[in-house]
Amino acid sequence: MWAVALANAASELRADRIRDVDAERVAQIFRIDDETVADPERRAELWRDIATGLEREYGGEASALLAAANGYLAELLGRLARFDAYSDPLAKKAQLFAKICERRGWFSVSDPQRWEVSADNVLMRLALRSGLVAPGELDEVRGATRDAFKQVATESGIPPPELDDMLWELGRENPDLLGSAAGDLREPQRDPDSSWY
């Protein structure tokens, strides 16, 4: 999906091109052989919302959105939260967007203490199975996971974006990384009415 998005970024993924995008076009952009992304209608709806907001507030340019944040991660996350796609209260997707922008040299973060480790299903499972967090309701486990891994990042001296990458890759490659000795705790069920984990 990432490779397909990069291949289409310059020509397709612009505010003026996605303003009126429909599910069929989203499915077409991400089609590889007979497979495409899940729920292209919801994705198209999110893209339309982003395009409308970018055009209204930033002249249709993501670079203007980044410039408006003036190097402050907290400001960027707040601006992104106005879009449905980035409205997760824990800012998982917004943090990911910021991480990509920083690594590509599009955004320089002047308040790195604002970085968080994303609390997605992979990291929640690791936090639960390792005993870093207690089982509970989805929102409780998300928040506790984020807080626990923030503390791990602080104590280890590993910046949260790097720790996030390491944990996510390990947890994704091997869901049973911690073995049965850690217990058989699983991540909470995903909320079917939300656009995030």
C-alpha positions, 0 to 999 in steps of 0.5 A: 500500500505504501509503495502504491501511495508513493507511486501515485503521490505526485499525480493523484494525491493532491487536494484538487485531485481528491476533492471529489474522489469516489470509492471506485477511484480509491480502490483503483489507485490501491489495486494490486492484481485482484486486491485493493484496500478495505472500505474504499468508500470510507477512505474516499470520504476521509480524502474528500474531507482532507482536500476540502480542509486543505483548500479552505485553510491552506490553499490546497497545499500540505506544505502550507499546513506544515509551515503553519505549524511553525516547527511545533509538533503540538501545533501540527497535531492540533491542526491535523485533528481538525480532519476526520482522518486525524481526529483520533484522541491519541493522535496515532495517525497524526503522529505517523504523518508527522514522523514521515514528514520529519524523516523526509525533511519536510518538517523539523520538530522543535518540541520533540518532547511531544512525540508519543509512541502510537497505541495501535493494536500491535503495541497494545498487544505487546503492552498487555502481554508484557504486563505493562498495562492491565486489561480493560476497555479499549480506550483505557488500554490505548491510553495506558499503552501510550503512557507506558511506552512513553515511560519506556522511551524516557528511561531507555533514552530511545526517542518515541518515534524510533521505539514505536518503529522497533516495537511495531515491527517486532510485534507485527512480525511475531504476534507471539513475541512474548510467548505463553509465559506472558499470558494469553492476553489479546488486544481489545476488539477494534471499534467498528465505528471509528477510523482508527485502532 
